[in-house]
């Protein structure tokens, strides 16, 4: 479809606005864009199974009222919201015979592709490191790969996650 071709070659956030601003196109194209945006919004706000493990660790309240486990996750969530990227926090994912809870399940707003974002925030702790490696191995064994469907960020005390790193990561995956 011509609209898909246009969007693939105009990956900045202004493509939709440019198309809708052109005389005669608004009436024709607005339903196309509005339906996708509406569908993603509904997905984001629909009830879903969340991680019930260690709920006492959900201590950082975000601007949107969601409680997350770390300040880094709060920063990621804030920047996802600023970029209007549909997400779910710790939504259940069935892989093989196991359920896991990625930190963020995302829908690419232009392609509709499902992505998972894991933030590993205590990589200088030996047990946490081993658990993180096992989780990454599990994703790989289920054909979910970094730079494709899996976004990963890491931090240590010496190398904390920053908003600049998050913004670069979002730019890499979402343009």
Steps between C-alpha positions, in 0.01 A plus 500: 500500500627848416448630854720221643771580244487869593525427872792259454693772320400782736585358840494825696203584718374768260402268212144452620451873562645587158264262324197617695585867443491469120186635340256228404685224683371555852154355446644205309791415733391599851304177561806295400722667758235548765406130496859383561555755775168415660571128480838543672349724768229244570762222518703706746207561733334158472533283812787252487672253731783669685787378711378434855845393622651740758237771466653669805785605269268718292599819682568763234185681388514642149326813370231279349436335838663164421726353767828352375794326667779747428576859414644379171173330408320823590729691262440246222123521552507881498690510171275236341201715592666814361555323168143356502625142485229261620622281786397267776700466819590146611237337279488122500669334200450129431814345349516126463383347826588805712359843576733797534441869556711732283549840659321657203299351216481754219325543169692688235258784416582492128543130425283339770791267585507365855825571689622415850728720711699358786698731722766326705582748771731327747755332277776538759314259732615141425163327553311768307755466218450122480120542503523765226715271284253215550210726400685613187577138415131417540401776258757377247382140532152626409620692192467844656823680413664830595490759220188329367223449755700538823624831636748469786660762719748442779644693788740471791578738784795631299303521176141608576227525240443858387222670308748553215561122475126432508437762230769344278347156553153627411642674193669177390179296516232757423675760283 
